[in-house]
Structure formats: structure tokens, C-alpha cells
């Protein structure tokens, strides 16, 4: 599995602290990091960080 550029740029402790802060502020939301695979043919995405409802499926997320 390829390494995420987000993981390489941000240390684990900082990612965990940010996720905990967001989960405390928005308990009904899940922070999600989305990155395009290197060899993917899909169009570029406008942002990496999303805050999605806990009951949202991956299939539904694709259309958001």
C-alpha cells in the first residue's frame, strides 16, 4: 500500500490531536482525509479534509 502524503507531512501525534479536537467539537461527524492515488485517472479533488456524518456510506460520500 502506498504511503499517504498527508501522513508523511503531518506527524501522528498532531493528526491524533486534531482528530480529537474535531470529534469533541462535532461528536456526530467523522473527520476524513481523502487523497487521489498516484496512478488514478479520476479528476483532481479540491480539498483533502472532509467532515462527514457518521451514518454516511462510502457510496454516498462519492457523490458529495
N, C-alpha and C positions, 0 to 999 in steps of 0.2 A: 504494500500500500504506500502511495506517495505521501510524503510529508506535507502538511498544510503550511502555506506561507504565513498564515496568521499565527500558527503555533510557533513557528521559528522567530517571528517578530516580537511576540509577547510571552514573557515567562509564565510558567504555570501558576505561581502564586498570584500574579497580577490578574490573570484570567479568572481564577477562582474568586478573588476578592470582588472583581467587577460583577461576576455572575451572582454572588451572594447579595451584593448591594441591589442589583436589579430585581432579584427574586423577592427581597424584602419589600421593595417599593411596589412591585407588581406581582403579588402572590399567585394570581390566576394566569400569568403569562410565562412563557419559556423563552429565554434568550437563545437564539440560534445563529451560528456563523455559517454562511454559505459561500463556497468558492467554486469557481469553474475549474474542471480538470484541465491539465495542460494540453492534452490532445483532443479536447472536446470540440465539436462543431457547433455547439449551441452559441447563441449571441452572448455578448458580454452583459454582465449584470451591473446595475447601477450602484449597488451597495452590498456590503458583506454582512452587516449585522441586522438581524430582524428580531422582533419581539412578537411572538405568535401565541394565540390562545392554546391552552393545554389540550383541548379536545380537537385541534386541527390535525388532519391526517396529512401525510406526505403528498398524496394525490391532490388534496385541496390546496396545499401550500404552493404547488407548481403554478396554479392559476392566480395567486395573489400578486 
